[in-house]
Amino acid sequence: MRPLDPRLLRYARGARSILGLGAVIALVQTSCTLGFAWFVAQLVSRSIAGDPVEELLPSLWLLIGIVVLRAGTVLASDSVNARGSAIVRSQLRRALAGAFETLGPGWVSRRSSAALTTVAGRGLDALDAYFGRYVPQLILTAIAMPIIAAVIFIQDPLSGITVIVTLPLIPVFMILIGFATQAVQRRQWETLAHLSRGFLELVAGMATLKLFGRQHRQVRRIRTVTEEYRVETMKVLRFSFVSGFALELLSSLAVAVVAVGIGLRLLDGSLLLGTGLFVLILAPEAFLPLRNVGANYHAAAEGVTAADEVFEILDEAKAVRESPSAPHQVGDSATVGDSARRTSGLVLDGLGVQYDELRVLDDLDATFPAGVVTAVVGASGAGKTSMASAILGFVDATGSILHDGGRVPPTPGGRRWLSWAPQRPVLIAGTVGSNVALGDDAPDEALIVEALSALGLSALPLGHPIGAVGDGVSGGQAQRIAIARALYRLRRTPADAGTPVLLLDEPSSALDAASEALVIDAARDAARSGAAVIVITHRPSIVEHADAVLEIRLRSERVQGDEVMLHG
Ligand SMILES: Nc1ncnc2c1ncn2[C@@H]1O[C@H](COP(=O)(O)OP(=O)(O)OP(=O)(O)O)[C@@H](O)[C@H]1O
């Protein structure tokens, strides 16, 4: 772990002001430490020398003032660090949410959702120890240590040299401990992510696990991972205890050496009592912040390990933002025919999609004209949803996508013309109405009612509550609410967005024949109003009512030049 990761300053702007304020507070604290040591040494040596109390009173008042000021700086430092830590964590969480948006649903779907929520939740919370305790001590060390060491050297060169020689031993020792801890800390963090994943699977899949009698196995797995987590945590703690002990021993020995030197010179009279006392009080203060850095290192390291992962995600999103055409190559193909450029609606020209090693689509050409319902059919796994994901900008794709003759950008933004209902309906906690008008700042109630009625959901009140994962409605209702959302968005397509495109991915997979007929009517109405309608389906009844059919064959069954067939 680097003492201070520069990426933290880059991604969490709030961190800069905390560091600035922390430096000012550290400077005041160092002045207080020096003042405190000076006045205590003076008061003791002058009392022993027999100075009258009245003459000592001004120094006493100053000492009391310094003590109060020092307490004030501790209070200020605590509140700055607590507020700063909260600001930084919320800035990093916002940046992370922005990164997820940039990287897109395709990226998120390839990651473990449990690991992502652990890093964004518990992981970033662990930064509290880093900001609340570790960083302030690091700043104090950088400011107080050289000043105090210099003052000791000026007052008593011999003690100064002892302090200057022994001080670097502590950071050297800490670096060695740091190397050893890094691996255990990462293992502890990975086990935690593993544990979260196990719990998520147990909770989300409880019904299935119980039905197949696998719940005990899952519980046993969690028990094993919990044990692994305990072992890893104990390893981290062992390092923490040993390093705390060693740091304490090192600094105590160094202070003892200084104290013995001062004592001997006080005895032989070569050092004044005031100076000796001053240096003796100051010496532990030179080691204290560095010792505290070491003591807080392990608590901070968990947050830093998590922050490391956050920074990797933020860097990835930054790279995508800076070169949007690098991973997503849609729009790179050389020439697109004139007819494609003149088509109102959507044209795919040589579209290719690949997931790591798995090539799903290659060189797919298709036209989805305005006013036409096109059914997209093909065997399971042929790549129909992958084509939809490419149109949505969710996956890396090659080739070109043209909307009204203009190239569609590779990232998901800038598709005001596109309305989509996914294969698996995603409902957000709220109400039926808020789900249909999702993303609309000024929802049109009449349109919401119209979209729901078109799908036979007029009996469902707009205010009907929906839970976090679509609880509160049936599977078929959830699917129709998701389609109603697409119909609502279609009706709200801005006039200057061009030909509206309605993309429905297996819209009737959870519906009965009557509801399916309503979906077909809604798709036909949309085409009549001028939209290009694409319906991915396995249902013969939808294919029958389509104006055109695009068949995507499994890659293994494709023949060169016969990748797809379009029936008009
Ligand atoms: N995010 C992904 N990462 C890796 N492979 C994927 C991903 N999404 C889909 N695939 C693979 O791509 C292939 C095509 O999947 P796709 O979902 O496009 O098929 P589909 O034609 O829509 O199938 P279905 O009719 O069953 O919905 C499948 O082999 C699938 O396993």
The ligand as a Tripos MOL2 file, in Angstrom:
@<TRIPOS>MOLECULE
LIG
   31    33     1     0     0
SMALL
NO_CHARGES

@<TRIPOS>ATOM
      1 N1        -22.6990  -11.3880  -21.4730 N.pl3     1 LIG1
      2 C1        -22.3380  -12.5010  -22.1130 C.ar      1 LIG1
      3 N2        -21.1070  -12.9990  -21.9300 N.ar      1 LIG1
      4 C2        -20.7190  -14.1190  -22.5820 C.ar      1 LIG1
      5 N3        -21.4930  -14.8250  -23.4290 N.ar      1 LIG1
      6 C3        -22.7440  -14.3820  -23.6410 C.ar      1 LIG1
      7 C4        -23.2330  -13.1940  -22.9930 C.ar      1 LIG1
      8 N4        -24.5030  -12.9920  -23.4030 N.ar      1 LIG1
      9 C5        -24.7920  -14.0060  -24.2560 C.ar      1 LIG1
     10 N5        -23.7440  -14.8200  -24.3910 N.ar      1 LIG1
     11 C6        -23.6710  -16.0090  -25.2720 C.3       1 LIG1
     12 O1        -23.9520  -15.5880  -26.5830 O.3       1 LIG1
     13 C7        -24.7430  -16.5310  -27.2530 C.3       1 LIG1
     14 C8        -25.9800  -15.8230  -27.8080 C.3       1 LIG1
     15 O2        -26.7690  -15.3780  -26.7320 O.3       1 LIG1
     16 P1        -28.0940  -14.5470  -26.9730 P.3       1 LIG1
     17 O3        -28.6640  -14.2250  -25.6410 O.co2     1 LIG1
     18 O4        -27.8100  -13.4360  -27.8860 O.co2     1 LIG1
     19 O5        -28.9960  -15.6450  -27.7290 O.3       1 LIG1
     20 P2        -30.5200  -15.5860  -28.0980 P.3       1 LIG1
     21 O6        -30.5900  -15.9070  -29.5600 O.co2     1 LIG1
     22 O7        -31.1490  -14.3150  -27.6890 O.co2     1 LIG1
     23 O8        -31.0740  -16.7900  -27.2510 O.3       1 LIG1
     24 P3        -32.5170  -16.9970  -26.5560 P.3       1 LIG1
     25 O9        -33.5010  -17.2540  -27.6500 O.co2     1 LIG1
     26 O10       -32.2960  -18.2310  -25.7290 O.co2     1 LIG1
     27 O11       -32.8020  -15.7860  -25.7460 O.co2     1 LIG1
     28 C9        -25.0660  -17.6310  -26.2570 C.3       1 LIG1
     29 O12       -24.2070  -18.7130  -26.5340 O.3       1 LIG1
     30 C10       -24.7450  -17.0120  -24.9270 C.3       1 LIG1
     31 O13       -24.2690  -17.9870  -24.0380 O.3       1 LIG1
@<TRIPOS>BOND
     1     1     2 1
     2     2     3 ar
     3     2     7 ar
     4     3     4 ar
     5     4     5 ar
     6     5     6 ar
     7     6     7 ar
     8     6    10 ar
     9     7     8 ar
    10     8     9 ar
    11     9    10 ar
    12    10    11 1
    13    11    12 1
    14    11    30 1
    15    12    13 1
    16    13    14 1
    17    13    28 1
    18    14    15 1
    19    15    16 1
    20    16    17 2
    21    16    18 1
    22    16    19 1
    23    19    20 1
    24    20    21 2
    25    20    22 1
    26    20    23 1
    27    23    24 1
    28    24    25 2
    29    24    26 1
    30    24    27 1
    31    28    29 1
    32    28    30 1
    33    30    31 1
@<TRIPOS>SUBSTRUCTURE
     1 LIG1         1 GROUP 0 **** ****
